Each structure stands twice: as C-alpha cells, then as structure tokens.
Amino acid sequence: EGPGSLSDCVYAMGSEMFLGPSAGTYNVISFDQRGMGRSEPTFVVDECMKETHDPELLTLQVNYLDEQSVRTASRIYKQRNLECWARKDFLLNSTARDGTTKSYHFLQYSGTRQLAEDIERVRRLVGDQKLSVYGISYGTTVMGTYATVFPNHVNLLVLDGSTCPDNDIVDWIDVLARSMNQRIDYFIASCEFGTQCGRKNMRSCVNKLNNLLQGNAKDLMDTLALSPAKA
C-alpha cells in the first residue's frame, strides 16, 4: 500500500480478509519503505510537512474551484518541497571498497524503482525463493515495477485498485478527469437507455446537482471539517 504505509499493515494484509482461507499457508513479509517508519533518514520532519508553513491551510480549506486559492496552495507546496530538499539529513556519503567517498541526495534514491529493488533484497534475505506479491493503490505501481524488473522471481501477482504508473502528475490528472467524465457519461447513457431510470433527462439532473454542489462547496467543506469522523 502507500505511498507511506508502514510495515505494521501486514497485520491486516496477511489476514483472511485479504488472502482468504489460505492465509495460513503464506509467510507474509512486510517492511518499512525508505523514509518511513523505522527506516532512516525519515521523511517525517518539519521541513517536509505542509503545516509547518501555514497551519491554517488544511486540505479542506483549499477552494479547488478558485484559481487564486489553488495558486496560493501550490506556492506553499513548492516552498515546502524546496525546504524539504535542502534538509541536511538527506545529504549522505558512502564509502566504496577502494576508500573513495561519494555524496548523494537521499530523495533521489527513494523512488518506486528503489523500493522494488529493496523488495528484491528482502527476497534474497528470506531464502532466495519466488515471491507472491500483492499491491494496493500505489502498491500496484511498486509491485508492477518489481514484476517487470524481476519477472523470474515472482510466483503470483495481485494488483488491487491500480493507479496510473505515469510519473507526470499533469498528465495523470488529465487522464483522471477524463476517466471521471467517461464514467458519468456511461452512468447517464445506462440510465437513459434503461427502463428504471426515474428521470427523463438524467444529464440535466446531473448538471443541476453539480451546480448545486459547486454553489455550496464552501459550506460543504466547512461542514466536513467540523464533523467528527465516524468509525
């Protein structure tokens, strides 16, 4: 799972709820990915936290329908990223066998490819046998990468709730928006061509609902921010 899931998620992932009755036949392995949990250096530092720069700028308080509000949030995120990158703990040195020293930046070696390579290192440590890998959300990108780079070391592969593997965030958002519109179009067409729609013009109904939600977006966000989460 992830990004950022800790190794203790193994208690849920290794249960019968996910693996079914055969859960007891597997040795379930999990570890903290680079920068998270007990792994060091850690990403969980003030310079890498949004709240450090503006405690009032919470996710629900960004008006995504207002360009200026989004630009303001983007500037804060950019400043956070720059300060996070400049953190001295991320500037590391390694010494080769010949005694030479090389400097590198930890964040440049903390991506999906490196995580897949870490999985391979764990595989070798636990017995050098094939792995059955299970990825959820961002984990589908990780496990898909692992299976691509190390195909001969995979027994079974499960990708649950796949995410776009493209690391171009602008392209990813564009694809996401298009896919949402396609699902809405499919819903409307299924209703209009069916016999149990309940509305003569479902597209008009959806558009009116969308306008209503946009017109009351701030009130809805304020309500969500104030409402306690329910288990």
Biotite code that builds the C-alpha atoms (Angstrom):
import biotite.structure as struc

atoms = struc.array([
    struc.Atom([0.000, 0.000, 0.000], chain_id="A", res_id=1, res_name="GLU", atom_name="CA", element="C"),
    struc.Atom([1.082, 3.587, 0.122], chain_id="A", res_id=2, res_name="GLY", atom_name="CA", element="C"),
    struc.Atom([2.781, 5.744, -0.507], chain_id="A", res_id=3, res_name="PRO", atom_name="CA", element="C"),
    struc.Atom([3.820, 5.835, 3.117], chain_id="A", res_id=4, res_name="GLY", atom_name="CA", element="C"),
    struc.Atom([2.189, 2.697, 4.520], chain_id="A", res_id=5, res_name="SER", atom_name="CA", element="C"),
    struc.Atom([4.137, 1.169, 7.390], chain_id="A", res_id=6, res_name="LEU", atom_name="CA", element="C"),
    struc.Atom([5.183, -2.407, 7.910], chain_id="A", res_id=7, res_name="SER", atom_name="CA", element="C"),
    struc.Atom([2.502, -2.948, 10.565], chain_id="A", res_id=8, res_name="ASP", atom_name="CA", element="C"),
    struc.Atom([-0.137, -3.011, 7.803], chain_id="A", res_id=9, res_name="CYS", atom_name="CA", element="C"),
    struc.Atom([0.941, -6.631, 7.453], chain_id="A", res_id=10, res_name="VAL", atom_name="CA", element="C"),
    struc.Atom([-1.456, -7.495, 10.298], chain_id="A", res_id=11, res_name="TYR", atom_name="CA", element="C"),
    struc.Atom([-4.377, -6.595, 8.028], chain_id="A", res_id=12, res_name="ALA", atom_name="CA", element="C"),
    struc.Atom([-2.853, -7.571, 4.691], chain_id="A", res_id=13, res_name="MET", atom_name="CA", element="C"),
    struc.Atom([-1.916, -11.008, 5.944], chain_id="A", res_id=14, res_name="GLY", atom_name="CA", element="C"),
    struc.Atom([-5.371, -11.775, 7.321], chain_id="A", res_id=15, res_name="SER", atom_name="CA", element="C"),
    struc.Atom([-8.077, -13.997, 5.854], chain_id="A", res_id=16, res_name="GLU", atom_name="CA", element="C"),
    struc.Atom([-9.989, -10.851, 4.843], chain_id="A", res_id=17, res_name="MET", atom_name="CA", element="C"),
    struc.Atom([-7.372, -10.277, 2.115], chain_id="A", res_id=18, res_name="PHE", atom_name="CA", element="C"),
    struc.Atom([-5.881, -13.699, 1.498], chain_id="A", res_id=19, res_name="LEU", atom_name="CA", element="C"),
    struc.Atom([-8.910, -15.873, 2.198], chain_id="A", res_id=20, res_name="GLY", atom_name="CA", element="C"),
    struc.Atom([-8.816, -19.283, 3.903], chain_id="A", res_id=21, res_name="PRO", atom_name="CA", element="C"),
    struc.Atom([-5.322, -19.935, 2.526], chain_id="A", res_id=22, res_name="SER", atom_name="CA", element="C"),
    struc.Atom([-3.827, -17.067, 4.579], chain_id="A", res_id=23, res_name="ALA", atom_name="CA", element="C"),
    struc.Atom([-2.264, -19.554, 6.989], chain_id="A", res_id=24, res_name="GLY", atom_name="CA", element="C"),
    struc.Atom([-0.276, -21.158, 4.179], chain_id="A", res_id=25, res_name="THR", atom_name="CA", element="C"),
    struc.Atom([1.710, -17.982, 3.419], chain_id="A", res_id=26, res_name="TYR", atom_name="CA", element="C"),
    struc.Atom([4.665, -16.408, 5.185], chain_id="A", res_id=27, res_name="ASN", atom_name="CA", element="C"),
    struc.Atom([3.625, -12.757, 4.953], chain_id="A", res_id=28, res_name="VAL", atom_name="CA", element="C"),
    struc.Atom([6.513, -10.277, 4.784], chain_id="A", res_id=29, res_name="ILE", atom_name="CA", element="C"),
    struc.Atom([6.353, -6.501, 5.161], chain_id="A", res_id=30, res_name="SER", atom_name="CA", element="C"),
    struc.Atom([8.932, -3.778, 5.771], chain_id="A", res_id=31, res_name="PHE", atom_name="CA", element="C"),
    struc.Atom([9.066, -0.004, 6.161], chain_id="A", res_id=32, res_name="ASP", atom_name="CA", element="C"),
    struc.Atom([9.840, 1.621, 2.841], chain_id="A", res_id=33, res_name="GLN", atom_name="CA", element="C"),
    struc.Atom([12.630, 4.158, 2.605], chain_id="A", res_id=34, res_name="ARG", atom_name="CA", element="C"),
    struc.Atom([11.941, 7.284, 4.609], chain_id="A", res_id=35, res_name="GLY", atom_name="CA", element="C"),
    struc.Atom([9.010, 5.814, 6.577], chain_id="A", res_id=36, res_name="MET", atom_name="CA", element="C"),
    struc.Atom([8.523, 4.102, 9.925], chain_id="A", res_id=37, res_name="GLY", atom_name="CA", element="C"),
    struc.Atom([11.790, 2.832, 11.387], chain_id="A", res_id=38, res_name="ARG", atom_name="CA", element="C"),
    struc.Atom([13.677, 3.459, 8.151], chain_id="A", res_id=39, res_name="SER", atom_name="CA", element="C"),
    struc.Atom([16.229, 6.268, 8.288], chain_id="A", res_id=40, res_name="GLU", atom_name="CA", element="C"),
    struc.Atom([16.609, 9.033, 7.166], chain_id="A", res_id=41, res_name="PRO", atom_name="CA", element="C"),
    struc.Atom([12.928, 9.766, 7.646], chain_id="A", res_id=42, res_name="THR", atom_name="CA", element="C"),
    struc.Atom([10.574, 11.902, 5.555], chain_id="A", res_id=43, res_name="PHE", atom_name="CA", element="C"),
    struc.Atom([8.580, 12.788, 8.679], chain_id="A", res_id=44, res_name="VAL", atom_name="CA", element="C"),
    struc.Atom([10.365, 16.045, 9.543], chain_id="A", res_id=45, res_name="VAL", atom_name="CA", element="C"),
    struc.Atom([9.177, 19.627, 9.906], chain_id="A", res_id=46, res_name="ASP", atom_name="CA", element="C"),
    struc.Atom([10.732, 20.776, 6.633], chain_id="A", res_id=47, res_name="GLU", atom_name="CA", element="C"),
    struc.Atom([8.685, 18.218, 4.705], chain_id="A", res_id=48, res_name="CYS", atom_name="CA", element="C"),
    struc.Atom([5.339, 18.929, 6.403], chain_id="A", res_id=49, res_name="MET", atom_name="CA", element="C"),
    struc.Atom([2.862, 21.363, 4.868], chain_id="A", res_id=50, res_name="LYS", atom_name="CA", element="C"),
    struc.Atom([1.547, 22.515, 8.249], chain_id="A", res_id=51, res_name="GLU", atom_name="CA", element="C"),
    struc.Atom([4.968, 23.954, 9.114], chain_id="A", res_id=52, res_name="THR", atom_name="CA", element="C"),
    struc.Atom([4.413, 26.793, 6.665], chain_id="A", res_id=53, res_name="HIS", atom_name="CA", element="C"),
    struc.Atom([0.754, 27.600, 7.172], chain_id="A", res_id=54, res_name="ASP", atom_name="CA", element="C"),
    struc.Atom([-1.232, 25.823, 9.911], chain_id="A", res_id=55, res_name="PRO", atom_name="CA", element="C"),
    struc.Atom([-4.446, 27.316, 8.533], chain_id="A", res_id=56, res_name="GLU", atom_name="CA", element="C"),
    struc.Atom([-4.048, 25.821, 5.062], chain_id="A", res_id=57, res_name="LEU", atom_name="CA", element="C"),
    struc.Atom([-5.704, 22.463, 5.544], chain_id="A", res_id=58, res_name="LEU", atom_name="CA", element="C"),
    struc.Atom([-6.794, 20.355, 2.593], chain_id="A", res_id=59, res_name="THR", atom_name="CA", element="C"),
    struc.Atom([-10.488, 21.109, 3.090], chain_id="A", res_id=60, res_name="LEU", atom_name="CA", element="C"),
    struc.Atom([-9.821, 24.852, 3.164], chain_id="A", res_id=61, res_name="GLN", atom_name="CA", element="C"),
    struc.Atom([-8.377, 24.974, -0.356], chain_id="A", res_id=62, res_name="VAL", atom_name="CA", element="C"),
    struc.Atom([-11.063, 26.057, -2.803], chain_id="A", res_id=63, res_name="ASN", atom_name="CA", element="C"),
    struc.Atom([-10.263, 23.939, -5.831], chain_id="A", res_id=64, res_name="TYR", atom_name="CA", element="C"),
    struc.Atom([-12.801, 25.878, -7.877], chain_id="A", res_id=65, res_name="LEU", atom_name="CA", element="C"),
    struc.Atom([-10.917, 29.140, -7.326], chain_id="A", res_id=66, res_name="ASP", atom_name="CA", element="C"),
    struc.Atom([-7.714, 29.669, -9.326], chain_id="A", res_id=67, res_name="GLU", atom_name="CA", element="C"),
    struc.Atom([-6.139, 32.047, -6.820], chain_id="A", res_id=68, res_name="GLN", atom_name="CA", element="C"),
    struc.Atom([-6.762, 29.660, -3.926], chain_id="A", res_id=69, res_name="SER", atom_name="CA", element="C"),
    struc.Atom([-5.117, 26.802, -5.846], chain_id="A", res_id=70, res_name="VAL", atom_name="CA", element="C"),
    struc.Atom([-2.164, 29.019, -6.813], chain_id="A", res_id=71, res_name="ARG", atom_name="CA", element="C"),
    struc.Atom([-1.679, 30.032, -3.174], chain_id="A", res_id=72, res_name="THR", atom_name="CA", element="C"),
    struc.Atom([-1.679, 26.395, -2.075], chain_id="A", res_id=73, res_name="ALA", atom_name="CA", element="C"),
    struc.Atom([0.715, 25.491, -4.888], chain_id="A", res_id=74, res_name="SER", atom_name="CA", element="C"),
    struc.Atom([3.199, 28.142, -3.790], chain_id="A", res_id=75, res_name="ARG", atom_name="CA", element="C"),
    struc.Atom([3.119, 26.765, -0.241], chain_id="A", res_id=76, res_name="ILE", atom_name="CA", element="C"),
    struc.Atom([3.652, 23.222, -1.511], chain_id="A", res_id=77, res_name="TYR", atom_name="CA", element="C"),
    struc.Atom([6.557, 24.427, -3.665], chain_id="A", res_id=78, res_name="LYS", atom_name="CA", element="C"),
    struc.Atom([8.187, 26.183, -0.713], chain_id="A", res_id=79, res_name="GLN", atom_name="CA", element="C"),
    struc.Atom([7.738, 23.081, 1.426], chain_id="A", res_id=80, res_name="ARG", atom_name="CA", element="C"),
    struc.Atom([9.360, 20.909, -1.259], chain_id="A", res_id=81, res_name="ASN", atom_name="CA", element="C"),
    struc.Atom([12.334, 23.260, -1.571], chain_id="A", res_id=82, res_name="LEU", atom_name="CA", element="C"),
    struc.Atom([12.900, 23.298, 2.201], chain_id="A", res_id=83, res_name="GLU", atom_name="CA", element="C"),
    struc.Atom([12.447, 19.541, 2.358], chain_id="A", res_id=84, res_name="CYS", atom_name="CA", element="C"),
    struc.Atom([15.029, 19.054, -0.393], chain_id="A", res_id=85, res_name="TRP", atom_name="CA", element="C"),
    struc.Atom([17.522, 21.320, 1.393], chain_id="A", res_id=86, res_name="ALA", atom_name="CA", element="C"),
    struc.Atom([17.388, 19.359, 4.667], chain_id="A", res_id=87, res_name="ARG", atom_name="CA", element="C"),
    struc.Atom([20.957, 18.406, 5.619], chain_id="A", res_id=88, res_name="LYS", atom_name="CA", element="C"),
    struc.Atom([19.969, 14.926, 6.850], chain_id="A", res_id=89, res_name="ASP", atom_name="CA", element="C"),
    struc.Atom([19.180, 13.980, 3.241], chain_id="A", res_id=90, res_name="PHE", atom_name="CA", element="C"),
    struc.Atom([22.742, 14.744, 2.083], chain_id="A", res_id=91, res_name="LEU", atom_name="CA", element="C"),
    struc.Atom([24.605, 11.471, 2.590], chain_id="A", res_id=92, res_name="LEU", atom_name="CA", element="C"),
    struc.Atom([28.022, 9.986, 1.875], chain_id="A", res_id=93, res_name="ASN", atom_name="CA", element="C"),
    struc.Atom([29.044, 6.447, 1.047], chain_id="A", res_id=94, res_name="SER", atom_name="CA", element="C"),
    struc.Atom([32.489, 4.898, 1.041], chain_id="A", res_id=95, res_name="THR", atom_name="CA", element="C"),
    struc.Atom([33.454, 2.433, -1.656], chain_id="A", res_id=96, res_name="ALA", atom_name="CA", element="C"),
    struc.Atom([35.723, -0.581, -1.145], chain_id="A", res_id=97, res_name="ARG", atom_name="CA", element="C"),
    struc.Atom([38.619, 1.341, -2.616], chain_id="A", res_id=98, res_name="ASP", atom_name="CA", element="C"),
    struc.Atom([38.178, 4.042, 0.009], chain_id="A", res_id=99, res_name="GLY", atom_name="CA", element="C"),
    struc.Atom([36.695, 6.684, -2.289], chain_id="A", res_id=100, res_name="THR", atom_name="CA", element="C"),
    struc.Atom([33.720, 8.677, -0.995], chain_id="A", res_id=101, res_name="THR", atom_name="CA", element="C"),
    struc.Atom([30.640, 9.580, -2.989], chain_id="A", res_id=102, res_name="LYS", atom_name="CA", element="C"),
    struc.Atom([27.997, 12.128, -1.993], chain_id="A", res_id=103, res_name="SER", atom_name="CA", element="C"),
    struc.Atom([24.350, 11.682, -2.929], chain_id="A", res_id=104, res_name="TYR", atom_name="CA", element="C"),
    struc.Atom([20.908, 13.039, -2.080], chain_id="A", res_id=105, res_name="HIS", atom_name="CA", element="C"),
    struc.Atom([18.631, 10.597, -0.273], chain_id="A", res_id=106, res_name="PHE", atom_name="CA", element="C"),
    struc.Atom([15.460, 11.806, -2.024], chain_id="A", res_id=107, res_name="LEU", atom_name="CA", element="C"),
    struc.Atom([16.961, 10.949, -5.412], chain_id="A", res_id=108, res_name="GLN", atom_name="CA", element="C"),
    struc.Atom([17.185, 7.332, -4.280], chain_id="A", res_id=109, res_name="TYR", atom_name="CA", element="C"),
    struc.Atom([13.763, 6.939, -2.654], chain_id="A", res_id=110, res_name="SER", atom_name="CA", element="C"),
    struc.Atom([11.502, 6.314, -5.640], chain_id="A", res_id=111, res_name="GLY", atom_name="CA", element="C"),
    struc.Atom([9.467, 3.385, -6.898], chain_id="A", res_id=112, res_name="THR", atom_name="CA", element="C"),
    struc.Atom([12.398, 1.708, -8.634], chain_id="A", res_id=113, res_name="ARG", atom_name="CA", element="C"),
    struc.Atom([14.478, 1.779, -5.442], chain_id="A", res_id=114, res_name="GLN", atom_name="CA", element="C"),
    struc.Atom([11.564, 0.335, -3.454], chain_id="A", res_id=115, res_name="LEU", atom_name="CA", element="C"),
    struc.Atom([11.247, -2.509, -5.958], chain_id="A", res_id=116, res_name="ALA", atom_name="CA", element="C"),
    struc.Atom([14.984, -3.169, -5.586], chain_id="A", res_id=117, res_name="GLU", atom_name="CA", element="C"),
    struc.Atom([14.569, -3.208, -1.787], chain_id="A", res_id=118, res_name="ASP", atom_name="CA", element="C"),
    struc.Atom([11.898, -5.898, -2.180], chain_id="A", res_id=119, res_name="ILE", atom_name="CA", element="C"),
    struc.Atom([14.418, -7.945, -4.145], chain_id="A", res_id=120, res_name="GLU", atom_name="CA", element="C"),
    struc.Atom([16.973, -7.517, -1.356], chain_id="A", res_id=121, res_name="ARG", atom_name="CA", element="C"),
    struc.Atom([14.396, -8.742, 1.180], chain_id="A", res_id=122, res_name="VAL", atom_name="CA", element="C"),
    struc.Atom([13.613, -11.723, -1.062], chain_id="A", res_id=123, res_name="ARG", atom_name="CA", element="C"),
    struc.Atom([17.253, -12.754, -1.023], chain_id="A", res_id=124, res_name="ARG", atom_name="CA", element="C"),
    struc.Atom([17.496, -12.363, 2.739], chain_id="A", res_id=125, res_name="LEU", atom_name="CA", element="C"),
    struc.Atom([14.477, -14.595, 3.456], chain_id="A", res_id=126, res_name="VAL", atom_name="CA", element="C"),
    struc.Atom([15.587, -17.524, 1.336], chain_id="A", res_id=127, res_name="GLY", atom_name="CA", element="C"),
    struc.Atom([16.064, -16.543, -2.301], chain_id="A", res_id=128, res_name="ASP", atom_name="CA", element="C"),
    struc.Atom([12.723, -18.020, -3.406], chain_id="A", res_id=129, res_name="GLN", atom_name="CA", element="C"),
    struc.Atom([9.948, -16.657, -5.626], chain_id="A", res_id=130, res_name="LYS", atom_name="CA", element="C"),
    struc.Atom([7.561, -14.150, -4.058], chain_id="A", res_id=131, res_name="LEU", atom_name="CA", element="C"),
    struc.Atom([3.797, -13.829, -4.358], chain_id="A", res_id=132, res_name="SER", atom_name="CA", element="C"),
    struc.Atom([3.319, -10.063, -4.299], chain_id="A", res_id=133, res_name="VAL", atom_name="CA", element="C"),
    struc.Atom([0.140, -8.108, -3.505], chain_id="A", res_id=134, res_name="TYR", atom_name="CA", element="C"),
    struc.Atom([-0.136, -4.387, -4.258], chain_id="A", res_id=135, res_name="GLY", atom_name="CA", element="C"),
    struc.Atom([-2.957, -1.976, -3.410], chain_id="A", res_id=136, res_name="ILE", atom_name="CA", element="C"),
    struc.Atom([-3.259, 1.587, -4.767], chain_id="A", res_id=137, res_name="SER", atom_name="CA", element="C"),
    struc.Atom([0.297, 2.967, -5.117], chain_id="A", res_id=138, res_name="TYR", atom_name="CA", element="C"),
    struc.Atom([1.420, -0.533, -4.221], chain_id="A", res_id=139, res_name="GLY", atom_name="CA", element="C"),
    struc.Atom([0.234, -1.666, -7.667], chain_id="A", res_id=140, res_name="THR", atom_name="CA", element="C"),
    struc.Atom([2.896, 0.578, -9.201], chain_id="A", res_id=141, res_name="THR", atom_name="CA", element="C"),
    struc.Atom([5.524, -0.840, -6.847], chain_id="A", res_id=142, res_name="VAL", atom_name="CA", element="C"),
    struc.Atom([4.602, -4.485, -7.415], chain_id="A", res_id=143, res_name="MET", atom_name="CA", element="C"),
    struc.Atom([4.129, -3.940, -11.136], chain_id="A", res_id=144, res_name="GLY", atom_name="CA", element="C"),
    struc.Atom([7.627, -2.457, -11.271], chain_id="A", res_id=145, res_name="THR", atom_name="CA", element="C"),
    struc.Atom([9.036, -5.355, -9.260], chain_id="A", res_id=146, res_name="TYR", atom_name="CA", element="C"),
    struc.Atom([7.402, -7.932, -11.556], chain_id="A", res_id=147, res_name="ALA", atom_name="CA", element="C"),
    struc.Atom([8.713, -6.054, -14.601], chain_id="A", res_id=148, res_name="THR", atom_name="CA", element="C"),
    struc.Atom([12.290, -5.757, -13.367], chain_id="A", res_id=149, res_name="VAL", atom_name="CA", element="C"),
    struc.Atom([12.448, -9.200, -11.691], chain_id="A", res_id=150, res_name="PHE", atom_name="CA", element="C"),
    struc.Atom([9.928, -11.371, -13.611], chain_id="A", res_id=151, res_name="PRO", atom_name="CA", element="C"),
    struc.Atom([11.707, -14.631, -12.807], chain_id="A", res_id=152, res_name="ASN", atom_name="CA", element="C"),
    struc.Atom([11.365, -14.016, -9.068], chain_id="A", res_id=153, res_name="HIS", atom_name="CA", element="C"),
    struc.Atom([7.555, -13.660, -8.991], chain_id="A", res_id=154, res_name="VAL", atom_name="CA", element="C"),
    struc.Atom([5.238, -16.573, -8.263], chain_id="A", res_id=155, res_name="ASN", atom_name="CA", element="C"),
    struc.Atom([1.855, -14.807, -8.075], chain_id="A", res_id=156, res_name="LEU", atom_name="CA", element="C"),
    struc.Atom([0.998, -11.146, -8.738], chain_id="A", res_id=157, res_name="LEU", atom_name="CA", element="C"),
    struc.Atom([-2.120, -9.359, -7.460], chain_id="A", res_id=158, res_name="VAL", atom_name="CA", element="C"),
    struc.Atom([-2.799, -5.699, -8.353], chain_id="A", res_id=159, res_name="LEU", atom_name="CA", element="C"),
    struc.Atom([-5.763, -4.258, -6.451], chain_id="A", res_id=160, res_name="ASP", atom_name="CA", element="C"),
    struc.Atom([-7.057, -0.743, -7.235], chain_id="A", res_id=161, res_name="GLY", atom_name="CA", element="C"),
    struc.Atom([-4.430, 0.035, -9.869], chain_id="A", res_id=162, res_name="SER", atom_name="CA", element="C"),
    struc.Atom([-3.053, 3.553, -10.143], chain_id="A", res_id=163, res_name="THR", atom_name="CA", element="C"),
    struc.Atom([-1.573, 5.207, -13.213], chain_id="A", res_id=164, res_name="CYS", atom_name="CA", element="C"),
    struc.Atom([2.162, 4.354, -13.369], chain_id="A", res_id=165, res_name="PRO", atom_name="CA", element="C"),
    struc.Atom([2.940, 7.613, -15.189], chain_id="A", res_id=166, res_name="ASP", atom_name="CA", element="C"),
    struc.Atom([5.012, 9.968, -13.018], chain_id="A", res_id=167, res_name="ASN", atom_name="CA", element="C"),
    struc.Atom([3.863, 13.054, -14.968], chain_id="A", res_id=168, res_name="ASP", atom_name="CA", element="C"),
    struc.Atom([1.368, 14.500, -12.472], chain_id="A", res_id=169, res_name="ILE", atom_name="CA", element="C"),
    struc.Atom([-0.215, 16.906, -15.003], chain_id="A", res_id=170, res_name="VAL", atom_name="CA", element="C"),
    struc.Atom([-0.833, 14.082, -17.477], chain_id="A", res_id=171, res_name="ASP", atom_name="CA", element="C"),
    struc.Atom([-2.109, 11.850, -14.664], chain_id="A", res_id=172, res_name="TRP", atom_name="CA", element="C"),
    struc.Atom([-4.630, 14.479, -13.506], chain_id="A", res_id=173, res_name="ILE", atom_name="CA", element="C"),
    struc.Atom([-5.809, 14.978, -17.096], chain_id="A", res_id=174, res_name="ASP", atom_name="CA", element="C"),
    struc.Atom([-6.353, 11.227, -17.525], chain_id="A", res_id=175, res_name="VAL", atom_name="CA", element="C"),
    struc.Atom([-8.147, 11.064, -14.158], chain_id="A", res_id=176, res_name="LEU", atom_name="CA", element="C"),
    struc.Atom([-10.506, 13.908, -15.110], chain_id="A", res_id=177, res_name="ALA", atom_name="CA", element="C"),
    struc.Atom([-11.261, 12.313, -18.474], chain_id="A", res_id=178, res_name="ARG", atom_name="CA", element="C"),
    struc.Atom([-11.968, 8.942, -16.864], chain_id="A", res_id=179, res_name="SER", atom_name="CA", element="C"),
    struc.Atom([-14.386, 10.525, -14.373], chain_id="A", res_id=180, res_name="MET", atom_name="CA", element="C"),
    struc.Atom([-16.256, 12.246, -17.193], chain_id="A", res_id=181, res_name="ASN", atom_name="CA", element="C"),
    struc.Atom([-16.432, 8.957, -19.089], chain_id="A", res_id=182, res_name="GLN", atom_name="CA", element="C"),
    struc.Atom([-17.911, 7.200, -16.065], chain_id="A", res_id=183, res_name="ARG", atom_name="CA", element="C"),
    struc.Atom([-20.529, 9.938, -15.699], chain_id="A", res_id=184, res_name="ILE", atom_name="CA", element="C"),
    struc.Atom([-21.374, 9.652, -19.406], chain_id="A", res_id=185, res_name="ASP", atom_name="CA", element="C"),
    struc.Atom([-21.669, 5.895, -19.014], chain_id="A", res_id=186, res_name="TYR", atom_name="CA", element="C"),
    struc.Atom([-23.951, 6.293, -15.998], chain_id="A", res_id=187, res_name="PHE", atom_name="CA", element="C"),
    struc.Atom([-26.183, 8.748, -17.868], chain_id="A", res_id=188, res_name="ILE", atom_name="CA", element="C"),
    struc.Atom([-26.342, 6.574, -21.004], chain_id="A", res_id=189, res_name="ALA", atom_name="CA", element="C"),
    struc.Atom([-27.121, 3.449, -18.958], chain_id="A", res_id=190, res_name="SER", atom_name="CA", element="C"),
    struc.Atom([-29.944, 5.309, -17.266], chain_id="A", res_id=191, res_name="CYS", atom_name="CA", element="C"),
    struc.Atom([-31.420, 6.852, -20.395], chain_id="A", res_id=192, res_name="GLU", atom_name="CA", element="C"),
    struc.Atom([-31.359, 3.600, -22.355], chain_id="A", res_id=193, res_name="PHE", atom_name="CA", element="C"),
    struc.Atom([-32.661, 1.574, -19.437], chain_id="A", res_id=194, res_name="GLY", atom_name="CA", element="C"),
    struc.Atom([-36.198, 1.137, -18.148], chain_id="A", res_id=195, res_name="THR", atom_name="CA", element="C"),
    struc.Atom([-35.788, 2.091, -14.482], chain_id="A", res_id=196, res_name="GLN", atom_name="CA", element="C"),
    struc.Atom([-34.087, 5.481, -14.671], chain_id="A", res_id=197, res_name="CYS", atom_name="CA", element="C"),
    struc.Atom([-36.661, 7.577, -12.839], chain_id="A", res_id=198, res_name="GLY", atom_name="CA", element="C"),
    struc.Atom([-35.641, 10.747, -14.730], chain_id="A", res_id=199, res_name="ARG", atom_name="CA", element="C"),
    struc.Atom([-36.473, 11.726, -18.301], chain_id="A", res_id=200, res_name="LYS", atom_name="CA", element="C"),
    struc.Atom([-33.340, 13.840, -18.660], chain_id="A", res_id=201, res_name="ASN", atom_name="CA", element="C"),
    struc.Atom([-30.634, 12.426, -16.434], chain_id="A", res_id=202, res_name="MET", atom_name="CA", element="C"),
    struc.Atom([-27.882, 14.654, -17.888], chain_id="A", res_id=203, res_name="ARG", atom_name="CA", element="C"),
    struc.Atom([-29.846, 17.767, -16.937], chain_id="A", res_id=204, res_name="SER", atom_name="CA", element="C"),
    struc.Atom([-30.364, 16.323, -13.456], chain_id="A", res_id=205, res_name="CYS", atom_name="CA", element="C"),
    struc.Atom([-26.624, 15.598, -13.042], chain_id="A", res_id=206, res_name="VAL", atom_name="CA", element="C"),
    struc.Atom([-25.701, 19.095, -14.249], chain_id="A", res_id=207, res_name="ASN", atom_name="CA", element="C"),
    struc.Atom([-28.127, 20.695, -11.786], chain_id="A", res_id=208, res_name="LYS", atom_name="CA", element="C"),
    struc.Atom([-26.688, 18.594, -8.958], chain_id="A", res_id=209, res_name="LEU", atom_name="CA", element="C"),
    struc.Atom([-23.156, 19.595, -9.983], chain_id="A", res_id=210, res_name="ASN", atom_name="CA", element="C"),
    struc.Atom([-24.109, 23.289, -9.999], chain_id="A", res_id=211, res_name="ASN", atom_name="CA", element="C"),
    struc.Atom([-25.754, 22.905, -6.590], chain_id="A", res_id=212, res_name="LEU", atom_name="CA", element="C"),
    struc.Atom([-22.652, 21.285, -5.101], chain_id="A", res_id=213, res_name="LEU", atom_name="CA", element="C"),
    struc.Atom([-20.332, 23.901, -6.599], chain_id="A", res_id=214, res_name="GLN", atom_name="CA", element="C"),
    struc.Atom([-22.546, 26.717, -5.358], chain_id="A", res_id=215, res_name="GLY", atom_name="CA", element="C"),
    struc.Atom([-22.392, 25.318, -1.843], chain_id="A", res_id=216, res_name="ASN", atom_name="CA", element="C"),
    struc.Atom([-18.826, 23.980, -1.931], chain_id="A", res_id=217, res_name="ALA", atom_name="CA", element="C"),
    struc.Atom([-17.574, 26.180, 0.905], chain_id="A", res_id=218, res_name="LYS", atom_name="CA", element="C"),
    struc.Atom([-20.470, 25.261, 3.213], chain_id="A", res_id=219, res_name="ASP", atom_name="CA", element="C"),
    struc.Atom([-19.938, 21.569, 2.447], chain_id="A", res_id=220, res_name="LEU", atom_name="CA", element="C"),
    struc.Atom([-16.209, 21.812, 3.150], chain_id="A", res_id=221, res_name="MET", atom_name="CA", element="C"),
    struc.Atom([-16.815, 23.672, 6.407], chain_id="A", res_id=222, res_name="ASP", atom_name="CA", element="C"),
    struc.Atom([-19.325, 21.005, 7.448], chain_id="A", res_id=223, res_name="THR", atom_name="CA", element="C"),
    struc.Atom([-16.896, 18.186, 6.637], chain_id="A", res_id=224, res_name="LEU", atom_name="CA", element="C"),
    struc.Atom([-14.104, 19.939, 8.522], chain_id="A", res_id=225, res_name="ALA", atom_name="CA", element="C"),
    struc.Atom([-16.247, 20.296, 11.636], chain_id="A", res_id=226, res_name="LEU", atom_name="CA", element="C"),
    struc.Atom([-17.878, 16.862, 11.550], chain_id="A", res_id=227, res_name="SER", atom_name="CA", element="C"),
    struc.Atom([-16.080, 14.196, 13.603], chain_id="A", res_id=228, res_name="PRO", atom_name="CA", element="C"),
    struc.Atom([-15.007, 11.122, 11.685], chain_id="A", res_id=229, res_name="ALA", atom_name="CA", element="C"),
    struc.Atom([-17.128, 8.030, 12.318], chain_id="A", res_id=230, res_name="LYS", atom_name="CA", element="C"),
    struc.Atom([-15.667, 4.574, 12.542], chain_id="A", res_id=231, res_name="ALA", atom_name="CA", element="C"),
])
